[in-house]
Amino acid sequence: MNIVNTILQLIGSLGFLLYGMKLMSDGIQKSAGEKLQRALNFMTGNRFVAMLTGLVITMIIQSSGATTVMVVSFVNAGLITLTQSIGIIFGANIGTTVTAWIVALFGFNFNIASFAVPLVGFGFLLTMFKSLHKESLGEAIMGFGLLFVGLSMLSKTITIKNATSLMFLTRFQNSGALAIAVGVFTGIVLTALIHSSSALTAIILTMAYNGLLTWEFSCAMVLGSNIGSTIDSVLAAIGTKVNARRACLVHVMFNVSGVILALLFFHPLLKLVDFIIPGPVESNITYHIAMLHTMFNIMTSLIFIPFVKQIAALTERIIKPKANETEQEYHLELMTSTVKENAAAGIIRAEKEIADMTDVVTGMFDRIQIGFSNRSQAFVNEHIEPLSAAEDYADQMHIQLSRYIIQCEHLPINEKQLNNLSIMLQVVDELELMTDDCLSIGLLLQRSVEKKMKFPQEDMDRLIPYVELAREFLQFIRININRHLDPDKLKMANELESQIDLFRKNLKKTARKRLESGADVKAELLYIDLVRQIEKIGDRAFSISGLLSQTI
């Protein structure tokens, strides 16, 4: 019964610890996460800036797993290059060591519960008073408090009194090289199971502080946790494009090779930490463990950072593109429940895909514009099949991207993000309808060629500025996609829509006059259909403009 009680207490306290860390991370990401993700996207000018970016962001959101998942997602979306991702991954490994220092400095020096419980209460009050608009900050504070509540419970559960119940964790500690191997293996397995190297480090610090783990065994478990932490990036890379899989491989290779190096120089590394942290190890073992964690990640990053290009080249040789990785088939993997939830990264990924979908529309329009200036069999042979393929590709994007955005709506997000996601869904619908319109125009042009329909040259010339006006509106949307349209830009959209409507009325009026004067009925009706379809594209562009003006 004593063993069962200890295990249940351990599970409960670990639950508080993990939930506190998740709540804190989610709260920070909802309040400032989007800005942090965008910094991750843009602050990657060189390897050292990339490493600093990964370090700072991981320090703030308290999760190297979340950072590496973002990196894999961004590489997959083409937002950052494989080379840029390597520096960020290095920095994330350093940033995650902050948690160990928080626990070592504040977790054991005074009564945790005396400030942890009030923190939870204060955070809860912030979430209750909606008028303050500090719900996300309140969640982060509650998470911080719950983290220390869990740590306090963990400290009371893992004590010398319960050492017999935890003998399975301590029996190998004095076995020399075997003890180090068991420690590394245990660190790998436990981190992979709980998906948090930071949480495991807190457990290691607690056990070491209570005398249940030796200095060497604790260090071995910390090293193992670095390998186990790669589980999130591995899960995030499943089903992704080739460069995203390579970024995941970088993370795994870096952490594994770093641990191997540390094990080769295990005792000199421990002596270096002893030199930096004065005094006997037994009296301040938590500081020693935190320092080892920091030193290990800093040293391995400094060793490998000069070889970023070589590491990228190695991963490219190891992981080759799959045979079916072509642009003809669109694939957007959904975020799995096993991966750390990251709403802001998901939103940025969706924005990138919407921008790509806009490029598909403008590419299709460029093709049909050629048909108006060169309405011939050569146009049909060269452009109709690509137009059909692009429309099919856009249909795939529509389905998968809509599903992805809906999934993002179920992640921890604030009201602003929820509003923007709802608008993004409508924008995707309008873009897909635009591709249908482009294909319809292409097929109308094809029919006019195959039926050998004759149009007066002046009638076709009248269409050229009309088509160019629609193209101008499309370019306006392409430039401003994913941005908030201010009143001045919305006024520009209104002017473009009015010009297209006026052009359409005049063109249709001219066509009707030709019909009344005895012109070819089929040709004139097809001409009117062309005018109407181009107007539809203008209408959809105007609709998107209105939606963009509603973004927050």
N, C-alpha and C positions, 0 to 999 in steps of 0.2 A: 504493500500500500504506500510505503514511503517513496518507492521509486515512481509509482504511478502519479502520486501527488506532485513530486518534483517535476516530472515531465509535463503535467498539466499546467503547473505554475510557469514553467519555461515557455510553453506554447503561448500562454496568455500574455506574458510580459513581452515576448517577441512580437506578438500581434500588435500590442501598443506601440512598440518601437517602429515596426514597419509601417503601420498606419499613420503614425505621427510623421515619419519621413515622407510618405506619399502625400499627405495633406499639406505639409509644408512646401514640397516641391510643386504641387498643383497650384497652390495659392500664389506662389511667386510667379509661376509661369502665366497664370491668368491675369495677374496685375501688371507684370512687366515682360512676360515671356515673348510676346510678339516682337517687341523691340530687340530683345536678345537674339531671337532667331534671325532677324534681319541683319543684325550685326554679324552673326555667324556667316551669313550669306555674302556680305560685302567686305568685311575686314579680313581678307585673306590675300593681301597683296603679295606677300612673300612668306617663306616658311616660318620665320620668327614671329611675324605678325599673326600668322595663322595659329601658331602654338600659343601665343599670348591670348588670342581670342578664345580658343578652346579652354584655356586655364581659367580665364575670368568668368566665362559663362557657366562652367561647371562649378566654380566656387559659389556662384549666386544661386543656381538652381539645385545645388547639392546632389547632383546625379550625373556621374560620368556615363552611365548607361543611357540616360535620356539624350545626352550630347552626341554619343556615337550613333544612336538610332537616327537622330536628326541628320548627322553627317551622311549616313548610308542613304537616307531618303533624298537629301539634296544632290548627292552624286547621281543617284538614279534619275532624278528629274533634270539633270544637266545644269543645276544652279551653280555648282562648284566643280572644279576638276578633281581628278584622282590625286594629283600632286598636292593641291591645296588641302585636301581632306587629311593627308598624312600629318601635317603640322598640327591640325586641330585635334586629331586623335592623341598625339603626344601631349598636348596641353591639357586635354581632358583628364588624362591619367594623373597629372600633377594636381589639378584642381580638386580631384576627389579626396585628396589627403586632408583637406580642411576639416572634414567631419571628425577624423581621428583626433585632431587638435582640439576641437570643440569639446569632445567627450573627455579627453585627457585633462584639459584645463578647468572645466566646469563640472564634470560629472561626478567627481569623487572628493572634492575639497570641502563641500558643505552640503547641508540637507537639501537635496534636489526638490523634494515635494514642496518645500516652503515657498518656492517661486514658480514651480512648474504648474501647480493647480491654479493659482491666480492668473497665470498667463493664459491657460485654457479658457478661464472665465472671461477675461478681457477680450480675447479673440472671438469668443462666442457673442459677446455684446456687439462687437463691430459687425458681425454677420447679421445680427437681428435688426439693427438700425439702418434700413435700406437708404434712407435719405442722405446718409454720409457717403454712400457709394464706396465703402471700404470693405465690401464682403470678401474680396480676394485677399486683402491684407489680413483680415480677421482669420481666414482659413490658414494662412501661413503661420500666424502667431499661435493658433490652436495646435497646429502640427508640431511646432517647435516645443510647446509645452507637453504634448502627448509623447513626443520623443523622449523627453527626460523623465516622464512618469514611467514609461516602459523601461528606461535605463535603471531607474530606482528599483522597480520590481525585479528586474534581472539581477541587480546587485544583491538583493536579499535572497533570491532563489539560488544563485550560484555562489555558495559559501563553502567553507571548510567542513561545516556540519553535514552538508549534502555530498561530500566528496565521494562517499561510497556509492551513491546513486549515479554519479557521473564518472565512474571508474573507466567506462568504455572510452572516454575521451582522454584519459590521463595515463593509461597503463603503458603506453609506448614512449613516454617522455624521456626516459633515461636509457634509450637504446642506441645512442650514437647516431650513425648515419641513417639507420632505420627510422629513428624518431623524426628526423628532418623530412624523409620521404613521406612518412605517414602524415606529418603536419601539412605538407604541400598538397597531398591528395585530399585530405580533409577540407582544406581551404577551398580547393577547386569545386568539390562536390557540394559543400554547403552554400557557397556563393551562387552556383548554378541553380540550386533549389529555391533559394529565397530571392534571387534576382537583385542582390544588392551587396556589393563588396563593402560599402560604408556600414551597413547594418552588421555584417559579420565582423568587421573591425571593432565595432562597439562591443560586440559579444566577447571578442578576444581580449579587449582591454579590461572588461569586467572580470573575466575569469583570471586573467593575469594579476589584476589588482587584489583579488581575493585569494591568491596563492595557489590556484588550481592549475595554472599553466606556467611552465618554465620560460625563461627569456628566449632560449633557442627555439623551443616548440612554437611559441607565439609568433616569432619571426617567420618560421616556415609556413604557418597558416596564413599569415599576411601575404606572403609571396604567392601562395596558392590561390588566394582570393583574387589576385590580379588576373590570373588565367580564367578563373570562373566567371569574372565580370564580362568576358567576351560573349557570353551566351545571348545577351540582348541584341548585339549587332549581328550575330549569326542568324537569329530568328528574323530580324528585320530584313536581312538580305535574301531570304527565301523568295524565289519567284521574281527577283529584280533583274535589271539589265546588267550587262557584263561589268561595267565600271563600279557599280554598287557592290557587286560580289567581290571585286578586287579591293575596295575600301574595307570591307569586312575582313578579308584575308590579311590586310595590313594590320588591323587591330589585333587579330589572333597571333600573327607572326611576331609583332612587336612585343606583346605581353609574354608570349612563351619564350622567345629568345632572351628577353630581359630577365626572366626568372632563371633561365639556365645560366646566364652570366652571373647572376647573384649567388646561385648555388655553388658555382665554381670558386667564387671568392667569398664564400659565406662567412667564415670566421674573420677575415680582414674587414668585411663590411660591418660586422657586429662591433669590432674593436674601434672602427671609425666613429660609430654612433656613441660608444662609451666615451670616446675622447671629446665629442661635441657636447654631450650631456654629462656634466660632472656629478660625482657622488656614486655610491653603490647602486647597482642595477635594482636590487630588491626594494630599495626605499622609494624609487621613482620610476618603476617599470613602465607605467603608462606613458610617460614622456619619452622613454627610450623607444617604445613600440611606435608611437606617432612619428618620431624622428626617423626611424628606420623606413617607415612607409613613405615619408617625404623624400628622403635621400635616395631611396631606390628608384622612385619615379623620375626625380630630377636627373640623376646620373644616367639612367638608360635613355632619357630623352636627349640629353646633351651628346651622348655617344652616337645615337642614330640620326640626329637632325641633319648632319652634313650629307647624309646619303639618301635624301628624300627621292631624288630622281632615279637613283639606282634601285631603291625599294619599289618604286612605281613600275619600273621596267621589269623587275623580277616577277611582280604579280601579273603583269601583262603576259609574260611567258608561261606562267603557271595556269592562269585562267584564260581560256580562249573563248571567243563568242560562240554561242550555240548556232547550229545550222539554221534554225528557224528564227533567229533574231534579225528580222527584216522590218522595214518601215510599213510593209503592206498589212501587217497585223498589229493592232494597237493593244497594249497591255498595261494596265494600271493596277498594281497589286493593292489589295485592301490591307489596312493595318490590322494585325492579329491581336487578339486579347492577351496573348502571351508577351507582347512587346509593351514596354512602358508607354503609357498614353501621352501623347504630345500634340495638343490641339493646334498650337501656333505653327508648328512645323507642318502639320497636315494642311493648314490653310494656305501657307506659302506654296506648298507643293501643288495644291489645287489651282492657285493663281497662275503658276507656271504652265500647267496643262491648259488652262483657259487661254493664256497668251498663245500657246502652240495651236489651239483650235482656231483662234483668230487668224493665224498665219495660213492655216489650211483654207479658210474662206477667201482671204485676199489672193492666195495662189490660184484658186479656182476662178476668181473673177478676172485675174490677169489673162487666163486662158480664153475666157469667153470674149474678152475685149479684143483679142486678136481676131476672133471670128467676125466681129463687126467691121473691121478694117480689111479683112481678107476672107470673105465668105466663099470658100472653095472646097473642093474635095480634099485638098492637102490639109486644110484645117480639120476636117472630119477625121482623116486618117491619123493625124498627129495628136489631137487633143480630146476627142470624145471618150476614148477608153481611159486615159488618165483622169478625166473629170469624173467618170463613173467610179473609178477606184478611190479617188479622194473623197467622194460622197459616202462611199461604204466605210472608209476609214473614219470619217466624221461621225457616222452612226455609231460605230464602236466606241468612239470617244464619248459621245453623248450618254450612252448607257452606263459605261464604267465610271465616268467622271461624276455623273449624277449620284450613282451609288456611293462613291467615295465621299462626296460632299455631305450626303445624308449621314454617313458614318461619322464624319467630323462633328456633326451637330450633336452626337451623343457623347462626345468627349467633354472633359471639364472646360467650359468656355463661358465668357461673360456675355452680357446682352449685346454689346457692340459686335462681337464676333458672330453671334447667332443671327443678328440682322444681316450682316454682310454675307454669311453663308446662304441665307435664304435668297438674297439678291443674286448671288453667283449661280444658284440653280436656275433661275429665270434667264440669266445671261446665256448659259449653256444651251437652254432650249431655243433661244432666238438665233444663236450661232448655227445650230443644227438646221433650223429652218432656212437660214441663208444658203447653206450648202445645197439644200433641196432646190432652192430657187436658181442657183447657179447652174446646176445640172439641167433643170427644166429649160433654161435659156439656151444651153448648149445643144439640147435635143431639138429645140425649135429651129436653131440655125442649121442643124444637120438635116432636118426635114425640108427646109427651104432649098438646101443644096440638092438633095436627092430628088425632089419634085421639080427641080429646075425652075424655081419661081423667080420672076423678074421684078426687081424694084428699081424705080427711077433713082439715078445716082444722087439727086438732090435729097431724096427721102432718106437714103442711107447716111448722107452727110449730116442731116439733121439729128440723127441718132448719136453721132460721135460725141458732141459736147454733153448730151444727156447722159451717156454712159460714163463719160469722164467725171461728171458731177457726182454720180453714184460712187465712182471709185474714190473720189476725194472724201466722201462721207465715210467710206470703209476705212480709208487711211486714218481719218480722224478717230474712229473707234479703235483701230489697231494701236495708235499712239497712246490713247487714254485708257485702254483696258486695265482693269484692276485699280484705277485711280478714282478719287472723288471728283466729280465735275462741279466746279464752282459756277455761280450764276453767269459769268462771262462766257465760259465754254458752253454752257447749256444754251445760251443765246446764239452762239455760232451754230450749234446743232439745229436749232429752230430755223435759222436762216437757210441752212442747207436743205432741210426738209421742205421749206416753202418754195425754194427754187426748183426742186425736183417735181413737186406737185404742179407748179406753173408750167414747166416743160411738158409734163405728161398731158395736161389739158390741151395745150396747143398742138402736140403731136397727134393726139386722138382726134381732135377737131379736123386736122388736115387729112387724116386717113378717112374719116367719114365723108368728107367732101369728095375725095377720090372715088369712094364707093358709089356715091350719088351720081358721079359723072361717068360711071360705067367701067371702072377699073376692075381687075381680076379679084373676085370676092375672096378666094382662098388665100391669096397673097396678102390682101389688105387685112384680113382677120388675123393671120399669123403675125403681121406687123404690129397690130394692136396688142396681141398677146405678148410680144417682146417688150413693148412699152410698159404693159401692166406688170410683167415679171420684174423688170428693173425697178419700177416704183416700189414693189414689195420689198426689195433689198433696202431701199431708202427708208421705208417704214420701219423695218426691223432695226436698222441702224439708229433711227430716232428713238425707238423703244429702249434699246440698250443705253442710249444717252440718258434717258429718263431714269433708268434703273441705277446707273452709275452716280447720278446726282443724289440718290437716296442713301448711298453708302456713308458710313460714319468714320 
